Amino acid sequence: MTDVGTGKAAQLAAIEQSGWGLPFRFLQPRNAAFWVYVLGVGGGALTMLRYFGQGGGFYAPALTGGVLLFGLYLVPWLLLLRHHNRYTRQPAGLLATGFAWGGVAATFWIALPANTALLDIWAKVGGTAFASDWAAGLIAPINEEVGKALGLVLLIGLAPRLVRSAYDGFVIGAFTGLGFQVFEDVLYVFNGATQNFGVDQLGSSLQVFLLRGASGIVSHALFSAIFCAGLMWVLGRAPGERDVPRGVLTMLTAMVFHFAWDDMAGLSGGGALFFLLLPLIAVVELVVLFHVLRHAARRERAWVRDLLGPEVAAGVVDPPLLDAVSGLRKERKAYREHLRSGRKARHLVEGAQDLAEEIARAGGEDTREVAYARAELLRLRATP
């Protein structure tokens, strides 16, 4: 087989293995995963309406403030996660489905009733002081991480050809965890208002927003991204990615981080050590997050290289651009330095990503959309 034939075969294999370019269809009445999803989100929505309906009129200022503040809080998060939804991009509808599961089903259908019941059990078993220091960390890392990861499992059932790699798990887990995080934060705003008997509701909302917003950087979105990447390593849905020991260790690491965050007061003894542990654990979490991200992206990066391989052979994409579009931050930085223009480098990387996406959608065929994306990339390369 010629080099051209080999490159084309690798391209078609990458399209088939990644599922990139396929549409996401949510409404699947003949799929059991669809009905489990509907049950979970529907049950969570009913629980949420009942919960906020109790005194919802009196506490409307707090609830409204929480929704608005954390709605704005979503914007930078979505921009950040959109940036990381690179390589073989997941459809927005699929990610929104994961977000809704995390926010409604995992929070109100699973976590809220489970946490309430188990907190009472730990208080009876270990006493009030023990429950205050340790119960949250003994409960939440299990039921909340499993509850959020169930959303990933259901998405595999709904879109088995789209959800393939550990990086898919990482991105979907981040969106699912973000949904949980935002809805839980609104719940904290509401609970804070009720505990203060409705006094200074807007001030209470702002206080919760500042505290929860700052800690959110190393909270549920991070836990779920790590946990779900680990779950995908265990499942091994992409060729050559199955690694059960790594997957189990990654999932346990996410649960340990969740435990440490929830039981920070117990671990520090409630003293000054708390203010040392807080930044230390946050730094460790971020280091591990980027380590998992780098390893989870390996399969996806290889798919992008295979998908654009024939374009390199044809001279449409040059090797430095291929390294940048399939690489990590280091490769993109090297490409900016190579061109001596960050703006042009960004446009070329985006153009190459668009071309790869059109090729995937076309199944490797030369459609009008592929030809347009290819011509646009060549135009950008020729622009000084």
N, C-alpha and C positions, 0 to 999 in steps of 0.2 A: 504493500500500500504506500502511495506517495505521501510526502509530508503534508500536502494539501488535504489528502484524504484522511490522514491521521488526525489532523487538526479539526476537520469537520466532524469526524466521529466523536472526538473528545467534546466538541461543542454540543452535539446532540445528546450525548450522555449526561453532560452537566445540566442541560435543560430538563431532561427526564428525571434525573435524580433530585434536583432542587425543587421542581414544580413551579419555578419562577415563571411569571407571566399568566398563570392560570387565575381565573376570577374566583372570588369567594362567594359562595351562595349560602346564606343563612337559613332560609326557609326550606327545610328538608323533612316533610311530615312522615316519610317512610324510614327515617333514621332515628334510632333510639336515643342517640346523643342529643339530638335536637329537643326531644321531649324532656330529657333530664335537665337540659339547660333551661327550658321554659319553666319547669317545675321549680328549679332553684331560684331563678330571677323573680318569678312570680311570687313564690313564697317569701323571698326576701323583701319584695316591694310591699306586700301586705303587712309584714312585721314592721317595716319602716314607717308605713302610714299609721299603724296603731301606736307605735312608740312616740312619734312626733305629734300624733293627734291628741295625746294626753297633755292638756295644757298648752297645745300648740298656739292657740290664739293669744294667750297671755305672754308666752315666750316668743312670739313672732319676731320682735326686734332682734333677739339673739340669733334665732334661726336664720333670718334673712341676712343678718350681718355675716354669719358663718358661711352661708352659701355664696355670697358675693365675694368675700375675702378669699376663700379657698377656690372659688371659680377663677379669680385672677391669678392665684397661686399656680393653677394648672398650666397657664400659658407658657412660662419658661420651661416647665417640665416637658410639655408636649414638643416644644422646639428642640430641646435636648434629645429626647427619645427619637424624634424624627431624624435628627442627625445620625443617631446610632442605628436607625433602620436602613442601613446601607447594604452593600453587596446584593444578595438576592432579596430585594425588598418585600416585606409582607404587605398585603393590601390593607388599606385604612379600615375597611369594614371588619376584617378579621381582628385587628387590634382593638377596635371599638367594642367588639363582642367580648374580648378578654377583659377590657376595662370595666364593662358593665357587670360581668360576673364578679370581679373583685370587689366592686363598689356596693353591689346590691346583694348578690347571693352569698358570697364569702363573708361579708360583714354582718348582714342581718339574718340570713337563713341558717348560717353555720356558727359563726363566731359568737354573736351576741347571746343566743340561748345556751350554747355550750359553756362559754366563760361564766355566765351567771350561775349555772348549776354547779360547775366545778369549783368556783370560788367559795361557794357555800360549803361544799364538801371539805375543801382544804381548811376552812375556818373551823369546822367541827373536828377534823382529825388533828390538826396541829395547833389550833388556837388562833385567836385574832391577830396577835403580833406576828406569828409565823406566816399566816396568810398574807398579811400586809407586806412583809419583806420578800417572800419567795413564791407565793401562789401564782402570780402573773407569769413569771418566768417558767414555771412548771407546766402551765396550761397552754399559753398562747403559741409558743414555738411549735407545738404539735398540731392543735386543731386549726390555727390560722394558716400555717404554711401548707398543711395538707388541703385545707379548704380552698386556698388560692390556687394551688397546683391542680386541683380538680378541674379548674377552668381550662388549663392547658390540655389535660386529658380529653376533655369534651371537644376542644378545638381540633385535636388529632382525629377524633371521631367525625367531626364536621368537615374537616379539610385535610384528609390524610396525606395528600400529595403536596400540600403547601407547608405543613409543619414537619420538617425532616431533621434539621440539624440542631446541635447544642446551641448555636447562635440564635436559631428560631426560638428555642426555649428561653434563652436569655432575654430577647426583646419582648416576647409575649409575657414572660414573667414580670418584666419591669412594668408593662402596661397594666397587668392584672394587679400587681402590688400597688401601683399608683392609684388605681380605682379604690382599693381597700383603704389606702392611706387618706385620701381626700374625704371619703364618706365617713370614715372613723373620726377624722378631725372635726367634721361638722357635728357628729354625735357628741364629741367632747365639748364643743361650744354649747350645745343644748343642755348637756348635763351640768356644765358649769353654771349656767343661768339658773337652773332649778335648785342647785345647791346654795346659791346666793339669794334664793327666794325672789328672783326677778329684779334685784337691785343692780343698777348700772349695767344693763344687758349689753349695750354696745361696747362699753369699756371692757367687760368680761370677754366678749368675742374677740376684741383686738388682742387682749393678753394671751388667750389660747392660740390665736393665729401666730403671734410672734414666737411663742415657745414651741408649738408643734411644727410651725413652718421651718424654723431653724434646724430642729432635730430631724426633719423629714428627709434631709439629704442622705442620711444613713439609716433610713427606716424601712418601711415595707417594700418600696420599689426595689431597693438594694437587696433585701432578704429574698424576695421572690425571684429576682433576676438570677441570683446565685443558685437558689434551690431548683428552679426549673431548668437551668442549664445542666445541673447535676442529674436531674430526672431524665433528660434527653440522652445523657451519656449512658445511663442505666438501660434505657430502652433501645438505644443504638439504631435509630431509624435511618441514618445516613450511612452509606458504605464506609466501613473502616472506622466508624466512630464509637462503637460499643466499647465501653470501658467501665465495668461495674464498680471496681474499687474506687476509681476516681469519682464516679458519679455519686456513690454513697457517701464518700468523704466530703464532697462538695455540699451535698444536701445537709449533712450533719453540721458542717461549718456554718451554714446559713441559720440553722436552728440554735447553735451556740451563740451566734451574734444576737439573735432575737432574745434569747434567755438573758444574756449579759445586759442588753439595753433595758429590758423590762425589770430586771432585778438589780439595777445599778445601786440602789440605796442599800439593799441587803449585802451586796458584795463589798461595798465601801464602809459598811458599818454605820452609815448615816453621818459620817464625819467629813473632814476636809479631804479625805482620800477620794471622795466622790468627784471633786473638781479636777483631780489628776486622772482618774479612770475615764472620765467622760471623753476628753480629747484623745486619749491614748487608744481607746476602743474604736473611736471614729476613724482614726488614721489607719489602724489595722484593717478595719472593714473596707476602706477605700482601696488599700493596697491589694487585698484579696479580690475585690471586685474587678480591678483592672487586670489582675492575673487571670481570673476566670474568663473575662472578656477576650483577652488575647488568645487563649487556648481554644475557646469556643468558636472563634472566627476562622480557624484554620481551614475547615472544610469549605466554608463559604468563600473564602479568598481563593481557594483552588478552583471552585466552580466558576468564579468570575474570570480567572485567567484562562480557563478552558473555553469559556463562552466567547471571549474576545480574541482567542488565539488566531482564528482565520483573519480577523481584522488587522492583526499585527503583520501577518504574512502578506496581506494586501497593501500594507503601507498606510492604512487609515489611522491606526493607533501605533504610536512608537513605543519601544520598550520602557522608557522612563514613565510615560503616561500609564502604561499597563501596571507598572509597579505601584504608582500612586493610587489608581482606582481600585486595585485589589489589595492595597497595603494598609498598614496601620498609620498612626500619627507620624511616626518617624519617616516613613516613605513619602507621605504627603508633604512634610516639611522639606525633605530633600528635593522634591519636585519643584516646590516654590523657589528654592535656592537655585535650582538648575535653570529655571526660566527667568529668575530675577524679577518676578512679578507675581505677587500673591493673588491679585485679581484674575490675571489670565490663567494661572494654575487652577484656581477654583472653577472658572468657567469651563476649562477643558476637562476637568474631572467630572463635573456635572454632565457635560456633553457625552463623555464616554459612558457614564452611568445610564444616561437616556438611551444611547445606542444599544447597550447591553440589554436593557429592559425591552426595547422594541424587538430585538432579535429573539428574546425569550418568548414574548407574546406571539411572535410569528412562527414559533417552533423551528427556528433556524432557516426559514424561507426568506427570500429577498422580496419583501412586500414594499408597497409605496411608503409606508411609515418608516421602515428600516432604511430605505434609500434617502428619505428626507433627513433622518437622524444622522446618517453617515455623511451626507453633504454638509449638514450644519456643523458637524465636528471638524470636517476638513476646512470649512470656512473659518472656524475659530482658530485652528492651527495656523492658517495663513495670515491671520490678523496680527499685526505687529504688537 
